[in-house]
Amino acid sequence: MDLVRLHPSLHVLRMPVGHIYLWRDPDGLTLVDTGVPGSAPLIEEAVRALGHTPADVRRLVLTHFHGDHTGSAADVASWGDVVVHAHRDEAAFIRGEAEGPPPQLSDWERDLLARVRAGTRDDPVAPVRVDRELADGDVVEMGDGALALAVPGHTPGSLALYLPGPRVLFTGDTIARTPDGEVILGVFNADPAAAVDSFRRQVALEPEIVCFGHGEPLTRDAAALLTAAAARLPD
């Protein structure tokens, strides 16, 4: 298990595909995403390493419907009184009521996707209930209140979370970081133009800590690195 502290209340559970974030409040834990199917035992291990039990998970926030983020959501949702959150435009995909749109792939993304698929298992993702459908500007009860941001593009209902107090941003797959540390627009986007707009919206927040679905979180010079990445985006 690779559990790393980013902030007194925040840890990342590093996964080979799709990181998982754990936020601690006095009333329990909030999880942001759940990794691929089969990740629940590792998530439980991380929860216990923080001195909690699975029953202490109060909230689960799903940034979007892709299986490397919702893969273990049904398991986590069964642990107790867990309120599952997702954007209202994503809820039907997560519940299994509709099929989400495919990405619009560039040539280099086709090659990348083929390599990713070759190196990962294609286990089925169990549908999961969505208890609270979020809209842009809603507040999630974690920290002193996390602002839900509609950031469409990667998927129609992609969701980011921003904690204004500690200036922590959870981007899902709308922004990513490469293995060599470069901040980039997330790949495999259903609407690439909307994805660029959503990237710029998040940059304007000037966060101090940025938690990506893929890539090492930023804990230093985050705002400057996001701004530099935005300058490289197409107009």
Residue pairs with C-beta under 8 A, 6 or more apart in sequence:
1 13
1 42
1 45
1 46
1 49
2 13
2 14
2 15
3 11
3 12
3 13
3 14
3 46
3 49
3 50
4 11
4 12
4 14
5 11
6 12
6 209
6 211
6 217
6 219
7 166
7 168
7 209
9 23
9 24
9 25
9 143
9 166
10 21
10 22
10 23
10 24
10 166
10 168
10 209
10 211
11 21
11 22
11 24
11 46
11 50
12 19
12 20
12 21
12 22
12 211
12 217
13 19
13 20
13 21
13 22
13 35
13 42
13 43
13 46
15 35
15 36
15 39
15 42
16 120
17 35
17 36
17 68
17 116
17 120
17 214
18 33
18 35
18 36
18 68
18 69
18 71
18 213
18 214
19 33
19 35
19 211
19 212
19 213
19 214
19 217
20 31
20 32
20 33
20 34
20 35
20 39
20 43
20 46
21 31
21 32
21 33
21 170
21 211
22 29
22 30
22 31
22 32
22 46
22 47
22 50
23 29
23 30
23 31
23 32
23 142
23 143
24 50
24 52
25 58
25 142
25 143
27 58
28 52
28 56
28 57
28 58
29 47
29 50
29 52
29 56
29 57
29 58
29 59
30 57
30 58
30 59
30 60
30 61
30 140
30 142
31 43
31 57
31 59
31 60
31 61
31 76
32 61
32 63
32 161
32 170
32 211
33 61
33 62
33 63
33 69
33 70
33 172
33 213
34 40
34 43
34 60
34 62
34 69
34 70
34 71
34 72
34 73
34 75
34 76
35 42
35 43
35 68
35 69
35 71
35 72
36 67
36 68
36 71
36 72
36 120
36 121
36 123
37 67
37 71
37 72
37 121
37 123
37 124
37 125
37 126
38 71
38 72
38 123
39 71
39 72
40 72
40 75
40 76
43 72
43 76
44 54
47 53
47 54
47 56
47 57
54 76
54 79
54 80
55 79
55 80
55 81
57 76
57 79
57 80
57 82
58 81
58 82
58 83
59 82
59 83
59 84
59 85
59 140
59 141
59 142
60 73
60 76
60 77
60 82
60 83
60 84
60 85
61 85
61 86
61 140
61 142
61 159
61 161
61 170
62 69
62 70
62 73
62 84
62 85
62 86
62 90
62 94
62 128
62 130
62 159
63 69
63 158
63 159
63 160
63 161
63 170
63 171
63 172
63 173
63 213
64 70
64 86
64 87
64 90
64 154
64 155
64 157
64 158
64 159
64 172
64 173
65 86
65 90
65 93
65 94
65 100
65 155
65 157
66 100
66 155
66 173
67 123
67 125
68 120
68 213
69 172
69 173
69 213
70 94
70 125
70 128
71 123
71 125
73 84
73 94
73 126
73 128
74 126
74 127
74 128
75 126
76 82
77 84
77 128
77 129
83 131
83 132
84 128
84 129
84 130
84 131
84 132
85 130
85 131
85 132
85 134
85 140
85 148
86 94
86 130
86 132
86 133
86 134
86 157
86 159
87 133
87 134
87 135
87 148
87 150
87 157
87 158
87 159
88 133
88 134
88 135
88 157
89 150
89 152
89 156
89 157
90 100
90 155
90 156
90 157
90 158
90 159
91 130
91 133
91 157
92 98
93 99
93 100
93 155
93 157
94 127
94 128
94 130
95 127
95 128
95 129
95 130
96 127
97 127
100 155
100 156
100 190
101 155
101 156
101 190
102 190
103 109
103 113
103 187
103 188
103 189
103 190
104 189
104 190
104 191
104 192
105 113
105 188
109 187
109 188
112 187
113 188
134 140
134 148
134 159
135 148
135 150
136 148
136 149
136 150
137 147
137 148
137 149
138 147
138 148
139 145
139 146
139 147
139 148
140 146
140 147
140 148
140 161
142 161
142 163
143 163
143 165
143 166
143 168
144 163
144 164
144 165
145 163
145 164
146 161
146 162
146 163
147 161
147 162
147 163
147 164
148 159
148 160
148 161
149 159
149 160
149 161
149 162
149 201
149 202
150 157
150 158
150 159
151 158
151 159
151 160
151 171
151 172
151 174
151 198
151 201
151 202
152 158
152 191
152 194
152 195
152 198
153 174
153 189
153 190
153 191
153 192
153 193
153 194
153 195
153 196
153 197
153 198
153 199
154 172
154 173
154 174
154 186
154 188
154 189
154 190
154 195
154 198
155 190
156 190
156 191
158 172
158 173
158 174
158 198
159 172
160 169
160 170
160 171
160 172
160 174
160 198
160 202
161 169
161 170
162 168
162 169
162 170
162 202
162 205
162 207
163 169
166 208
166 209
167 205
167 206
167 207
167 208
167 209
168 207
168 208
168 209
168 210
168 211
169 202
169 205
169 207
169 209
169 210
169 211
169 222
170 211
171 186
171 202
171 210
171 211
171 212
171 213
172 186
172 213
173 186
173 187
173 188
173 212
173 213
173 214
174 185
174 186
174 195
174 198
174 199
174 202
175 183
175 184
175 185
175 186
175 199
175 202
175 210
175 212
175 226
175 229
176 183
176 184
176 185
176 186
176 187
176 212
176 213
176 214
176 215
177 183
177 184
177 212
177 214
177 215
177 216
177 217
177 218
178 184
178 215
179 215
181 216
182 229
183 215
183 218
183 225
183 226
183 228
183 229
184 229
185 195
185 196
185 199
185 229
185 233
186 195
186 199
186 213
186 214
189 195
196 233
196 234
199 229
199 230
199 233
200 230
200 233
202 226
203 223
203 226
203 227
203 229
203 230
206 223
207 222
207 223
207 226
208 219
208 222
208 223
209 217
209 218
209 219
209 222
210 217
210 218
210 222
210 226
211 217
212 218
218 225
218 226
